[in-house]
């Protein structure tokens, strides 16, 4: 895999200056994290809207939203016509007029048929809106997540953001899109219907008055105000009872993510767990996460149960409330029986629109919690570089071809500060350099620093411009899912290499049996043994013949036969490839290397302070790669 140079700002080279600058920056970052946590609904929605405006489906979203508005407005008009139909229909019933009754029945089927078509069209539009919303949001999150080094830095920032990015982009994004489309359409429909039926209620009760002690008191629009008071009381009571549901939903999602992560981790390390007979211990850990999920769910169940007292109670009262409110007009002789039914239906529509908040409060709380998770993840993605933007960093610059220069390199981590003993290093094309580390030094952090993944420290690394560099990290190499050809060519295109080149690369590593499988797609990280996976990683190098190769102690994990093959390959196919190998002191006698450099502890004690991850908790960048 190639790595692009990562530019950094000029810095002091002393360890003391590094620590002071990092401490100042950590304080600034903590304040920024507090500000992010305090961001309310408005800023989070605005951020997601900006993301959608810049997505490839922005135009389609606008068309869908406009279409939904048109369909909802036309449907509302149909419901108005249906409401007006109540009066002649029920009046025909009260008069026992069969002809008028059948006529009005025909009118009903015409109106209902048209409204049915509109309902089906609205459902299709809403489902398409969910699809396009998900496309836009996931595309935006994935684009930011897969920027060079962004995912790595986020994973090392601490907090939960880098632990479960898959859940944020998959489950949370899907749920946010579904809830947003349903709630948004419902709110739009409720607003339009209320605006229409409010006029109907006002017209029906414009002349309403109450007689008290021989005096008439006019209450214009009595039915409208009754609907507003009735729905307002329900909304306030629902908010008071259910306001804790937002935090309870957020807590449940966080605990679910922990449980899922623990299960995935077990599945990825079944061999180690089985060999260590650690099943009982792992079961205990999973059960602990499950208990946390169940505890959070029980709190949510309690909140939903309390909210049901309000929503269900208002639902039952709504059965008779419209008749009770319209009854004074009917008994006063101001409306007929058909008018009573029309007024009751209009009241039902108006107060149902106003009760949208009551009926959907639990869903709104769920949506709010989901929005917070997705928006906070996106905020973390877009501010990851700021989070790590310490004033003192390693500077990466592009220089002349055929030369890598390392000047005054210091690497700072939470475990301390390391440095290259040789303060100025020049590696020429074709050179093979071994870097050995003193006990307690972070050799893997040195590998990451040279690769541009770990910029915390001081010094300057000048890398050759426009020259490819491949990296071999410690441990089992990464094998993408795909054909063997795609694995060997990764990250380049397969078409760049001939058929014979793939076969030759596999043959040089003793993997001839894999040649017939070059076009086969499998999970090669599960199909092949660890030795074969290492051989495949070196076969990739033979195929791509990079001018530069950076290795983190991979040669030390090879058996004698494989090591002999690698040395022969470096002497022939890779004779012009420059190698920087971070390894062990015993390898200094290997004829492969021309000279030896030394990684030592810095004489000035300094550490990288804890920084605040976007998840909220203070934490340090992941320093698990420090070797002791």
Buried (B, 14 or more C-beta within 10 A) or exposed (E): BEBEBBEBEEBEBBBEBBBBBBEEBBEEBBEBBEEBBEBEEEBBEEBBEEBBEEBEBEEBBEBBBEBBBBBBBBBBBBBBBBBBBBBBBBBBBEEEBEEBBEBBEEBBEEBEEBBEEBEEBBEEBBEBBBBBBBBBBBBBBEBBBEEEBBBBBBBBBBBBBBBBBBBBBBBBBBBBBBBBBBBBBBBBBBBBBBEBBBBBBBBBBBBBBEEEEEEEEEBEBBBBBBBBEBBBEBBEBBBEBBEBBBBBBBBBBBBBBBBBBBBEEBEEEEEEBEEEEBEEEBEEBBEEBBEBBBEBBEBBEEBBEEBBEBBEEBBEEBEEBBBEBBBBBBEEEBBBBBBBBBBBBBBBBBBBBBBBBBBBBBBBBBBBBBBBBBBBBBBBBBBBEEBBBBBBBBBBEBBEEBBBBBBBBBBBBBBBBBBBEBEEBEBEBEBBBBBBBBEEBBBBBBBBBBBBBBBBBBBBBBBBEEBBBBBBBBEEBEBEEBBBBBBBBBEBEBEEBEEEBBBBBBBBBBBEEBBEBBEEEBEBBEBBEEBBBBBBBBBBBBBBBBBBBBBBBBBBBBEEEBBEBBBEBBEEBBEEBBBBBBBBEEBEEBEBBEEBBBBBBBEBEBBBBBBBBBBBEBBBBBBEBBBE
